[in-house]
Amino acid sequence: MADINSTHPRMSSMRAGPAEALPVRALTMSDIGDALRRGYADFLAQPSHLLFIALIYPVAGIVIAQLTVSYNIFPLLFPLLGGFALLGPFAAVGLYEISRRRELHINSSWLHAFAVLKSPAIRPIATLGGLLTGLFIAWLLSAWVLYRWLMGSVPLTSAESFLVPLFSTVNGWTLIIVGNALGLLFAIAAFSLTVISFPLMLDRHVDVGTAVRTSIAAVEASPRAMMCWGLTITALLVLGTLPVLVGLMVVMPILGHASWHIYRKVVPR
């Protein structure tokens, strides 16, 4: 396989200390399209393996939705499903490993997705995964506090008792607008911290600080292209949730592999 990082018109680097960011290349719109094509090719090469791994994501989403309805905590349904996407980069680590092995022309199966557990990078990967989980929990707490502040007096007896005042009162629309704006801030933070962090740690065995700084540097080097990549991820995840989350079994592995190729384009070897 040819080295996709052999040429690129621009490069940006940050050098200020031993844990500083690695040099990064600016991402372009054509890079995004190429990464998606390569991610799709990876999916077609081993669809059964990827479907097995990606099944975890939609099943977890369905379980979350069912628990939310069962325990009448409807205000947390959207924050849970939306915030669950924050954990996507961590959940896709096994897919990065399969892409890495394919790139090196090493035979792989779905079992190799769990080879990450034996990687020297498992400790920093788990650490950043824990931080990402903490960000997810912080988002849920923020969403719940915002709901209690604006709609706390509304009794929750059914989905209708929540949805009717949500769309028919000033406080309800305030909750929608402010809640989405707050969610956007959490999404931007999570994206900036992790857009290339996990594949970088898996591939180069760098520490968490270096991985995060490099990820932020990558976003700063090409904000427009990175914004388009983030919007692409969001749009595809939304499409994947439409058929009762089943579409995530296809969308999740494609995005996971495409994320690996985005990393390859951004961080030179």
BAPABA-643449 format. One record per atom (N, C-alpha, C): residue in one letter; x, y, z. Coordinates in pm, whole numbers, plus 50000, padded with zeros to 5 digits. Atoms other than C-alpha are relative to their C-alpha. Layout:
BEGIN
AXYZ;...
END
This chain:
BEGIN
M500854988150000;M500005000050000;M500885012450000;A499194987950011;A501335033749905;A499855008550123;D500034991049886;D502175058650175;D499225012449964;I500864988950035;I499365084050165;I500505013150057;N499464987849942;N501475108850359;N501285004649930;S498744997050064;S504295110750107;S500115014349955;T499974986150044;T503315145049978;T498825007350057;H501094991449954;H501265173550112;H500505014349997;P499514986550023;P501375210950043;P500355007850123;R499784991549884;R501365223850398;R500364991650121;M499675006849875;M502815214650736;M500045010250112;S499964991349883;S502395229651082;S500524992050117;S499505007349884;S504255220051399;S500085009350119;M499894992649875;M504445230651762;M501154994050078;R498855004949926;R507695227951955;R500265009050120;A499764991749882;A507895240052312;A500434991850120;G499635007949884;G508715210752535;G499984985349966;P499895014350026;P509215173252568;P498664993349973;A501315006050021;A505455166352569;A499185008249901;E500714991650095;E504615190452288;E499434991749886;A500645006750112;A502615182351978;A501014995749896;L499215004450114;L504105162751692;L499665009049881;P500314992350120;P504325180051353;P498724994749935;V501255004150064;V500965179451173;V499885006649863;R500294994650132;R499865184650816;R498575005049997;A501344994550011;A496845205750728;A499124990649919;L500965008650067;L493785185850626;L499285007949891;T500754993650108;T491965193550299;T498684992749979;M501285006250028;M488465186150174;M500194987049921;S499765012250077;S489855160949925;S500514988850089;D499545010149905;D491565143350217;D498824993050067;I501175005849933;I488175138250383;I499314990049909;G500625009250094;G486675122850071;G500814987449981;D499135011650018;D489675100250026;D499984991050124;A500045007949877;A489605089350391;A498704991950009;L501275007249999;L485915080050359;L500024988449900;R499905010950099;R486625059850045;R500864988750054;R499125010349944;R489475041650219;R499324992850117;G500745006249891;G487295035750525;G498954990349948;Y501005008850062;Y484595021050303;Y500674987549943;A499255011550054;A487204998950132;A500384990450112;D499675008649885;D488324986150474;D498764992350045;F501255006449959;F484704978750559;F499664988549905;L500315010550098;L484174959150236;L500974988450009;A499005010649993;A487394939750291;A499684989950110;Q500315009049888;Q486164925250623;Q498685004050064;P501284995349943;P482474933650669;P499494991750116;S500525008249890;S481624903950890;S500715003150130;H499244996849879;H484424912251135;H499565013550055;L500334986649956;L483494948851145;L498575000850053;L501385000149952;L479774942151184;L499944994350141;F499985006049867;F480544920251484;F500435010250105;I499474990149907;I482574947551652;I499025011650014;A500844988249998;A480254976051554;A498634997350061;L501295003349940;L477214957351689;L499905005450141;I499994994949863;I478264969052035;I499375013950007;Y500434986049997;Y477485005351946;Y498485001449990;P501464998650006;P473845002551826;P499284992950112;V500645007149890;V472984976652091;V500045008450128;A499894991349882;A474284999952364;A499025011749989;G500944988950020;G472225028452213;G498574995850026;I501365005049979;I469055007252212;I499754997550148;V500145002549856;V469654996652573;V499815013150076;I500124986949936;I470135032952677;I498605005849979;A501334994750030;A466915043352503;A498934992650080;Q500985008049928;Q464975014652664;Q500025003350149;L499904996649858;L466275022653013;L499425013750029;T500524986449982;T465415059352968;T498485000050004;V501475000750004;V461815051052876;V499474992450121;S500485008349890;S461465024253144;S500005007550133;Y499874992949873;Y462595047353426;Y499475014349994;N500634986850015;N460695078153297;N500995011550019;I499044988949998;I463805099453259;I500185005149857;F500024995750139;F462835112552917;F500925011949971;P499104988750030;P464825145152954;P501434995849969;L498625004350024;L468025124552942;L500144991449875;L499925008750118;L467135104452629;L500875006349892;F499214993550104;F468505129652380;F501445002650045;P498604998449955;P471575138952593;P500774986850002;L499325012849996;L472345101852635;L500384995349860;L499725004650136;L472045093152267;L500985009349929;G499094990550063;G473755125152153;G501384999550063;G498725000449931;G476465123852417;G500724986949983;F499385013050021;F477055087052349;F500995000549884;A499094998450114;A478685098352025;A501375005150045;L498724995249948;L481375114852239;L500974988650024;L499165011749970;L482635079952321;L500424992549874;G499715006850125;G482865070151954;G501474997749973;P498575002150027;P486635076151915;P500624989150087;F499495010349910;F487315053752216;F499454986349961;A500635012750038;A484845027152103;A500594994349872;A499495004450131;A486535025651760;A501464995650003;V498585003549992;V490015016751889;V500284986649932;G499815012950064;G489594980751775;G500005000949848;L500044997950145;L488744992851425;L501305006249950;Y498704994250038;Y491915013951417;Y501054989049987;E499015010850003;E493904982551492;E499864991749873;I500205007650123;I492324963951201;I500515007849880;S499484991650109;S493104993150968;S501525000150000;R498544999949989;R496674994151097;R500574987049944;R499515013050048;R497114957151027;R499824998749849;R500215000650145;R495624960150679;R501045008649928;E499014991150061;E497964989150604;E501364993349995;L498715007049995;L500924967250704;L499944986549929;H500195012650071;H499524938150498;H500134988050093;I500015010949902;I499134917050812;I498614994050002;N501305006549996;N496354891450814;N499285003550130;S500744995849881;S493594901451054;S498614993850001;S501375004649980;S490294889251192;S499405008650109;W500624991849896;W487804903551438;W500704998550134;L499285001949875;L489894888751718;L501165009950015;H498884990749994;H492734912251626;H499565013950049;A500484987349945;A490524941551727;A500295000750150;F499735000549856;F491144930152084;F501494999250030;A498564999849980;A494904929652028;A500455013050065;V499704987349935;V494784965452153;V500264998050148;L499845002649857;L494544950952503;L501434995950035;K498625004049977;K498104937752463;K500995010449948;S499134989750055;S499454969552303;S500695007850111;P499334991349903;P502054990552489;P499245013150023;A500744987549990;A499635019252429;A498714998750081;I501295002249935;I496785003852629;I499795009350120;R500174991449882;R497475024652942;R499635014349962;P500454986650039;P497375059152775;P498654999949929;I501315000950066;I494425047652561;I498904999250104;A501005001349893;A492525037252874;A499875012950079;T500044987349927;T493485069853046;T499175010449925;L500774990350078;L492155091352764;L498554995649987;G501375005050002;G489115068952741;G499255003650127;G500614996049874;G488465075753108;G499685014850004;L500254985550007;L488805113253053;L498815003049910;L501134998150092;L486375110852761;L498704995850067;T501185004349925;T483935091652979;T499615010550103;G500284989249906;G484255119053241;G499345011849932;L500624989250077;L483385144752974;L498564996549968;F501355004850029;F480345123952881;F499115001450124;I500774998849875;I479195122753244;I499745014750034;A500174985649975;A479775160253281;A498905005849911;W501064995550092;W477545165852976;W498624995850052;L501295004749949;L474765144553127;L499585008050124;L500324992149880;L474965162953460;L499595014249963;S500344986450044;S474915196653283;S498605000349938;A501325000750063;A471885186153077;A498914998450104;W501015002349896;W470055174153388;W499795012650084;V500124987649923;V470805205953584;V499235010549920;L500704990450085;L469615227153290;L498524996749992;Y501405004050004;Y466415206953267;Y499295003350132;R500634997349870;R465705209553641;R499795014850023;W500124985549985;W466285247053627;W498845005749918;L501014994350090;L463955253553334;L498674992650004;M501235007950012;M461435225053350;M499774991150122;G500055008849884;G461795210453696;G498614998250060;S501345000949944;S458165217153790;S499054991449918;V500855008150088;V456805196053502;V500044985550045;P500015014049957;P455675161653626;P500304990649883;L499645009650104;L457135132453430;L499244986950022;T500795012349990;T454505105453390;T500014992149870;S499955006550130;S454925097753021;S500845008449906;A499254992350100;A456765108452709;A499225012549959;E500834988550041;E453845131152619;E500065011250103;S499954989849896;S453995148952955;S501305007949996;F498744992950018;F457575158452872;F500045007749869;L499874994050133;L457285165952500;L499065011749978;V500984989250022;V454155187852508;V500495013250057;P499474987149949;P455545214752744;P501345003849939;L498714997150060;L458945211452578;L499835008449873;F500194993150128;F457575223552243;F498915010750004;S501114990449995;S454755245852367;S500205011050104;T499754989749899;T456345267552638;T501325007249971;V498774992250017;V459005294552647;V501184992850064;N498925007249933;N461035274752899;N500434987649922;G499685011850079;G460815244252677;G500915003449883;W499164995950113;W462235262452375;W501355005350046;T498734995649943;T464865278352596;T500884988050030;L499265012349972;L465865243352706;L500574994149872;I499545005550128;I466115231952344;I501195007949946;I498954991550059;I468235261652231;I501274999750085;V498824999649912;V470525264152534;V500624986150012;G499505013649988;G470815226352565;G500824995949879;N499255003450120;N471905222252204;N501295008049990;A498784991850002;A474375251152235;A501034994250097;L499095006049902;L475855235152548;L500564986849948;G499545012650057;G476005201552376;G501045002049891;L499034997050104;L477835217352085;L501385002950059;L498724997049935;L480525230452321;L500704987250047;F499425012849957;F481025195752469;F500504992149879;A499615007550120;A481155180652118;A501295005749941;I498794993650054;I483775205952001;I501204996450086;A498905003449909;A485895199152310;A500444985549979;A499675014150018;A485695161352266;A500674997549865;F499445001650134;F486415163651893;F501445005049995;S498654994250004;S489435186251940;S501014991550076;L499095007949917;L490915163952210;L500304986349941;T499895014250037;T490415130752032;T499984997249850;V500175002750143;V490145135351654;V501094991049944;I498945009250043;I493515118251606;I500754993850118;S499255004349881;S494585110451964;S500114984850012;F499985014549978;F493585073851986;F500814992649894;P499135006850097;P495065062351653;P501465003750014;L498614995949979;L498195082551730;L500644992050112;M499465007749888;M498675065152065;M500184985349961;L499915013950042;L497995031251909;L501184997849905;D498985001550103;D500425037151623;D501405003650049;R498684994849963;R503245056951786;R500334998050148;H499805002649857;H502795047652156;H500445012750076;V499684987649930;V503005084152263;V499155001050126;D500774998049877;D501745096452599;D498745008049970;V501284993250018;V498315111852651;V500195014849969;G499784985850022;G499635147452669;G500435003049857;T499544997950137;T501455144752337;T498874997549900;A501095003350092;A498455128352169;A498955011049998;V501034989649992;V496015154752292;V500505013049938;R499444987650057;R498315183852203;R500094999049847;T499925001850144;T498835169251856;T498625000849937;S501384999450050;S495085165151810;S499515014449992;I500404985949999;I494465201451908;I500765007649891;A499214993450104;A497305212651679;A499454997049862;A500575003850129;A495695193551392;A498745008149970;V501214992050018;V492405211951446;V500365014649971;E499574986250022;E494195245451466;E500635001949862;A499334998950129;A496145238051146;A499025000749884;S500995000150109;S493005232850936;S498585000250059;P501304999549931;P489885244751124;P498804997549908;R501155001850089;R487565245550820;R499834985349961;A500085014050040;A488405210550701;A499624991250119;M500345007749881;M488245197051056;M498535002050038;M501424997549974;M484845213651103;M499154991749904;C500745008150098;C483645196750784;C500074985250035;W499875013949959;W485005163450909;W499084997250119;G500895001749885;G483155168051239;G498544999849957;L501384999750049;L479925176951055;L499674987349921;T500205012550074;T480385146750830;T499734988550095;I500215010449899;I480695124151134;I498595001050058;T501324997949941;T477565139551287;T498894995849905;A501055003150098;A475515136550968;A499884985049978;L500055014450023;L476485100250912;L499474992450122;L500535006449879;L475785090951274;L498495001950010;V501464997650000;V472325107151248;V499324990849901;L500575009050099;L471625087650929;L500024985650050;G499915013649948;G472795056151103;G498994996950107;T500985002349892;T470325061051388;T498574998949948;L501394999350049;L467265064851163;L499324986449997;P500695013149996;P466495027651110;P500214993150134;V499935005549864;V466275021351486;V501444996650039;L498595001149965;L470055025451527;L500724988649928;V499365011350067;V470704995151306;V501045004849899;G499054994850098;G472455016751047;G501385002750057;L498704997749937;L475215022751300;L500944988249981;M499145011650023;M476474987551230;M500815001749872;V499254997150121;V477575000650891;V500755013250014;V499404986749990;V478235037250969;V501195000150095;M498954999849899;M480335030851279;M501334994549948;P498705004850049;P483005008651116;P500585008649888;I499494991550108;I483255030950808;I500645012550059;L499444988249937;L483775061651026;L501254996750080;G498835003949923;G486205042951249;G501224998449911;H498885001950093;H488375032850956;H500385013149932;A499704987050062;A488055066950792;A500785008750097;S499274992249899;S489265082451119;S501474995950003;W498615004550006;W492385060951097;W500725006649883;H499384994250119;H493065073950747;H500135015250011;I499834985749971;I492425109750861;I501275002150081;Y498774999149920;Y495145104151121;Y501234998449913;R498865002450088;R497485090550855;R500315012149912;K499804988350085;K496965121650644;K500515012050079;V499674988349919;V497455145850933;V501394998850064;V498725001749930;V500485131151117;V500984992949908;P499045006650089;P503525123850897;P500734988750071;R499285011349940;R505445091750952;R501385004450043;
END
